[in-house]
Amino acid sequence: MSLFQVLKNARSGLRAQQTKIEVIGHNIANVDTPGFKASDVQFSTLFGQAISHGSAPTAGVAGIDPVQVGGGVRVAGTRADFRDGPIEATGRATDIAIQGSGFFVLADDRGGRVFTRDGAFATDGNQQLVDPGTGFAVQGYTADQDFRVPVGGAIGDIEIAVGTQTVARATSRVELSGNLDPATPAGATEGAESEPTLLLTVYDSLGAPHDARLTFKRESSVSGGPTTWRYSVEPIQAEPIQTEPIQTESATPQTLTPQQWQVGARVSGGGTLEFDSDGHYRAPTGDAPEIVFDLSAAPGGGAVTPLAVQLDFAQVTQFAGFDSGLQVVAQDGLEAGALRDYFVGTQGQVEGVFTNGETRTLGQLVLAEFANPNGLAAVGDSFYRASVNSGRAQIGIPGTFGRGVVQGGALEGSNVDLAVEFTELIVAQRAFQANARVFTVADELLQELLDLI
């Protein structure tokens, strides 16, 4: 091997170690980048020349090994470490971390898709979940107006309409509890002298409240038969549309006429309640008791009418020694509420929290899997693109088919280990210095040759 080949070998070593130092520097620079994955450098030898190919052993003569001199080193490739980074809670709903394999899917500004582990997202002016640095929209499924998520179709931008999206639910069932005093004279109305026995508020399909009053009368019981109470329902007194006098053109104040009272919902229904000798409610064998609201004349309009509400008296008793009194313990209706907050579940479901206490699914995040993640092409901004050697993106719900799960309100940190990086940096520095020393030695050898002349 000539001295010129020695210099070429040293030069290849310098280049290779320089590349390694560049990769280590890139890792250290991104020690605080969310979702960053550290990389290392893989080296391979360059074949130089074969001075002798050797020979095979023969009878009485041993074989001779080939004599080969290498041509230096080259960078065979870089390899990313896709192990999970540490998860740190941030408390921000738009921050999402991945635990396990997979990448978030985002739509870029060219109609394509990019992939990332960095879940530091935000919402833009269109109330879409986006990457704040580029504006690329996070992909998944958005629920329809009935909060049904069309999983399995085409994915698209996820919209989270905080403050504008509303939800309501019509009342279909009311549970009551309390006691009816059996000492009440037959035919007397409980609470008739003062307040209604029970003020009941229900909600229509638009979330508007409607009030009604239930009153109870004990009926005369047949000797030996069950004690019976009859209940009836009536609407609460409507309020006037305007309580201030109306100013007319003649400047004469005019008060409201009876026709100017607000027309409310009409309610009908009623029935009987039976109690056994132990004071417990005896449920009817037929249909459950119910009251019906006619909302055709209710203010605003537009709600589903009629509104049938079942009454559950299972927790009502008739015990002596206790005053009569009933209360509503549960009902399944909800007043109208606006979306005020949201959170992300472990399988990527975006759950909205409304001002009326209701929780509904707003959307569904997806993750992409690749047969060869190391084949992905890094394109900056913590994004990757699929390449010919990464395989096609397999997109699906987190937690399915080997995909990782997600954690809302948290970020995955960089998996760079500074102790390892500084150790590798020292090794690379020494290797670079050693290769540089080869140049010095070769220079001295060339000088010796020149001195022979």
Solvent accessible surface area in square Angstrom, and as a share of the most:
residue,aa,sasa,rsa
1,M,84,0.38
2,S,62,0.40
3,L,35,0.17
4,F,136,0.57
5,Q,41,0.18
6,V,43,0.25
7,L,43,0.21
8,K,105,0.44
9,N,37,0.19
10,A,3,0.02
11,R,113,0.41
12,S,16,0.10
13,G,5,0.05
14,L,33,0.17
15,R,150,0.55
16,A,2,0.02
17,Q,23,0.10
18,Q,93,0.41
19,T,40,0.23
20,K,32,0.13
21,I,56,0.28
22,E,102,0.46
23,V,20,0.12
24,I,7,0.04
25,G,35,0.34
26,H,100,0.45
27,N,1,0.00
28,I,43,0.22
29,A,82,0.64
30,N,28,0.14
31,V,48,0.28
32,D,130,0.68
33,T,34,0.20
34,P,37,0.23
35,G,7,0.06
36,F,32,0.13
37,K,5,0.02
38,A,11,0.08
39,S,30,0.19
40,D,64,0.33
41,V,19,0.11
42,Q,74,0.33
43,F,72,0.30
44,S,36,0.23
45,T,119,0.69
46,L,67,0.33
47,F,147,0.61
48,G,30,0.29
49,Q,77,0.34
50,A,34,0.27
51,I,104,0.53
52,S,42,0.27
53,H,152,0.68
54,G,28,0.27
55,S,61,0.39
56,A,76,0.59
57,P,97,0.61
58,T,91,0.53
59,A,108,0.83
60,G,88,0.84
61,V,95,0.54
62,A,82,0.64
63,G,36,0.35
64,I,110,0.56
65,D,113,0.59
66,P,66,0.42
67,V,71,0.41
68,Q,111,0.49
69,V,38,0.22
70,G,42,0.41
71,G,11,0.10
72,G,21,0.20
73,V,38,0.22
74,R,117,0.43
75,V,50,0.29
76,A,52,0.41
77,G,25,0.24
78,T,81,0.47
79,R,116,0.42
80,A,23,0.18
81,D,41,0.21
82,F,50,0.21
83,R,178,0.65
84,D,69,0.36
85,G,7,0.06
86,P,91,0.57
87,I,56,0.28
88,E,124,0.55
89,A,81,0.63
90,T,45,0.26
91,G,71,0.68
92,R,135,0.49
93,A,30,0.23
94,T,22,0.13
95,D,3,0.02
96,I,1,0.00
97,A,0,0.00
98,I,0,0.00
99,Q,77,0.34
100,G,28,0.27
101,S,49,0.32
102,G,2,0.02
103,F,6,0.03
104,F,0,0.00
105,V,0,0.00
106,L,0,0.00
107,A,30,0.23
108,D,14,0.07
109,D,119,0.62
110,R,181,0.66
111,G,75,0.73
112,G,27,0.26
113,R,114,0.42
114,V,1,0.00
115,F,7,0.03
116,T,2,0.01
117,R,9,0.03
118,D,24,0.13
119,G,1,0.01
120,A,29,0.22
121,F,8,0.03
122,A,32,0.25
123,T,60,0.35
124,D,54,0.28
125,G,82,0.79
126,N,109,0.56
127,Q,50,0.22
128,Q,45,0.20
129,L,3,0.01
130,V,9,0.05
131,D,19,0.10
132,P,85,0.54
133,G,71,0.68
134,T,45,0.26
135,G,45,0.43
136,F,30,0.12
137,A,11,0.09
138,V,1,0.00
139,Q,11,0.05
140,G,0,0.00
141,Y,21,0.08
142,T,50,0.29
143,A,13,0.10
144,D,62,0.32
145,Q,163,0.72
146,D,74,0.39
147,F,29,0.12
148,R,152,0.55
149,V,37,0.21
150,P,80,0.51
151,V,82,0.47
152,G,67,0.65
153,G,48,0.46
154,A,102,0.79
155,I,27,0.14
156,G,28,0.27
157,D,60,0.31
158,I,0,0.00
159,E,80,0.36
160,I,3,0.01
161,A,11,0.09
162,V,60,0.34
163,G,50,0.48
164,T,93,0.54
165,Q,48,0.21
166,T,82,0.48
167,V,9,0.05
168,A,28,0.22
169,R,92,0.34
170,A,33,0.25
171,T,0,0.00
172,S,60,0.39
173,R,99,0.36
174,V,0,0.00
175,E,39,0.17
176,L,0,0.00
177,S,13,0.09
178,G,27,0.26
179,N,16,0.08
180,L,0,0.00
181,D,28,0.15
182,P,40,0.25
183,A,79,0.61
184,T,13,0.07
185,P,90,0.57
186,A,49,0.38
187,G,52,0.50
188,A,36,0.28
189,T,32,0.18
190,E,33,0.15
191,G,30,0.29
192,A,69,0.53
193,E,159,0.71
194,S,96,0.62
195,E,132,0.59
196,P,50,0.31
197,T,22,0.13
198,L,10,0.05
199,L,103,0.51
200,L,1,0.01
201,T,48,0.28
202,V,0,0.00
203,Y,39,0.15
204,D,6,0.03
205,S,39,0.25
206,L,97,0.48
207,G,4,0.04
208,A,39,0.30
209,P,85,0.54
210,H,17,0.08
211,D,61,0.32
212,A,0,0.00
213,R,73,0.27
214,L,0,0.00
215,T,29,0.17
216,F,0,0.00
217,K,100,0.42
218,R,45,0.16
219,E,59,0.27
220,S,95,0.61
221,S,53,0.35
222,V,121,0.70
223,S,114,0.74
224,G,89,0.86
225,G,34,0.33
226,P,51,0.32
227,T,30,0.17
228,T,24,0.14
229,W,0,0.00
230,R,120,0.44
231,Y,4,0.02
232,S,58,0.37
233,V,18,0.11
234,E,67,0.30
235,P,64,0.40
236,I,61,0.31
237,Q,139,0.62
238,A,31,0.24
239,E,123,0.55
240,P,32,0.20
241,I,126,0.64
242,Q,74,0.33
243,T,108,0.63
244,E,117,0.53
245,P,71,0.45
246,I,53,0.27
247,Q,123,0.55
248,T,46,0.27
249,E,186,0.83
250,S,85,0.55
251,A,69,0.54
252,T,79,0.46
253,P,90,0.56
254,Q,78,0.34
255,T,100,0.58
256,L,44,0.22
257,T,52,0.31
258,P,104,0.66
259,Q,159,0.70
260,Q,54,0.24
261,W,107,0.38
262,Q,65,0.29
263,V,86,0.49
264,G,28,0.27
265,A,15,0.12
266,R,131,0.48
267,V,19,0.11
268,S,66,0.42
269,G,43,0.41
270,G,37,0.35
271,G,19,0.18
272,T,58,0.34
273,L,0,0.00
274,E,63,0.28
275,F,0,0.00
276,D,44,0.23
277,S,121,0.78
278,D,97,0.51
279,G,5,0.04
280,H,97,0.43
281,Y,36,0.14
282,R,112,0.41
283,A,69,0.53
284,P,68,0.43
285,T,149,0.87
286,G,58,0.56
287,D,136,0.71
288,A,46,0.36
289,P,24,0.15
290,E,74,0.33
291,I,0,0.00
292,V,45,0.26
293,F,2,0.01
294,D,53,0.28
295,L,8,0.04
296,S,83,0.54
297,A,28,0.22
298,A,12,0.09
299,P,70,0.44
300,G,89,0.86
301,G,38,0.37
302,G,73,0.70
303,A,18,0.14
304,V,106,0.61
305,T,58,0.34
306,P,92,0.58
307,L,16,0.08
308,A,50,0.39
309,V,0,0.00
310,Q,80,0.35
311,L,3,0.01
312,D,33,0.17
313,F,2,0.01
314,A,71,0.55
315,Q,94,0.42
316,V,1,0.00
317,T,29,0.17
318,Q,15,0.07
319,F,72,0.30
320,A,75,0.58
321,G,79,0.76
322,F,124,0.52
323,D,128,0.66
324,S,33,0.21
325,G,36,0.35
326,L,17,0.08
327,Q,108,0.48
328,V,54,0.31
329,V,66,0.38
330,A,46,0.36
331,Q,54,0.24
332,D,50,0.26
333,G,6,0.06
334,L,30,0.15
335,E,89,0.40
336,A,59,0.46
337,G,4,0.04
338,A,32,0.25
339,L,1,0.01
340,R,142,0.52
341,D,65,0.33
342,Y,21,0.08
343,F,101,0.42
344,V,13,0.07
345,G,12,0.11
346,T,84,0.49
347,Q,82,0.37
348,G,0,0.00
349,Q,54,0.24
350,V,1,0.00
351,E,28,0.13
352,G,0,0.00
353,V,29,0.16
354,F,0,0.00
355,T,83,0.48
356,N,25,0.13
357,G,60,0.58
358,E,23,0.11
359,T,66,0.38
360,R,55,0.20
361,T,37,0.22
362,L,4,0.02
363,G,0,0.00
364,Q,17,0.08
365,L,1,0.00
366,V,1,0.01
367,L,0,0.00
368,A,0,0.00
369,E,39,0.18
370,F,13,0.06
371,A,99,0.77
372,N,48,0.25
373,P,43,0.27
374,N,73,0.37
375,G,13,0.12
376,L,17,0.09
377,A,45,0.35
378,A,80,0.62
379,V,72,0.41
380,G,43,0.41
381,D,104,0.54
382,S,45,0.29
383,F,8,0.03
384,Y,36,0.14
385,R,58,0.21
386,A,51,0.40
387,S,40,0.26
388,V,161,0.93
389,N,102,0.52
390,S,1,0.00
391,G,32,0.30
392,R,200,0.73
393,A,32,0.25
394,Q,101,0.45
395,I,52,0.26
396,G,15,0.15
397,I,33,0.17
398,P,0,0.00
399,G,34,0.33
400,T,41,0.24
401,F,191,0.79
402,G,64,0.61
403,R,28,0.10
404,G,7,0.07
405,V,54,0.31
406,V,0,0.00
407,Q,65,0.29
408,G,25,0.24
409,G,17,0.16
410,A,0,0.00
411,L,24,0.12
412,E,2,0.01
413,G,22,0.21
414,S,12,0.08
415,N,27,0.14
416,V,16,0.09
417,D,75,0.39
418,L,72,0.36
419,A,74,0.57
420,V,78,0.45
421,E,14,0.06
422,F,100,0.42
423,T,77,0.45
424,E,61,0.28
425,L,54,0.27
426,I,101,0.51
427,V,81,0.47
428,A,0,0.00
429,Q,86,0.38
430,R,148,0.54
431,A,29,0.22
432,F,72,0.30
433,Q,81,0.36
434,A,58,0.45
435,N,32,0.16
436,A,39,0.30
437,R,157,0.57
438,V,51,0.30
439,F,71,0.30
440,T,65,0.38
441,V,71,0.41
442,A,0,0.00
443,D,92,0.48
444,E,100,0.45
445,L,83,0.41
446,L,54,0.27
447,Q,94,0.42
448,E,108,0.48
449,L,97,0.48
450,L,110,0.55
451,D,93,0.48
452,L,144,0.72
453,I,177,0.90
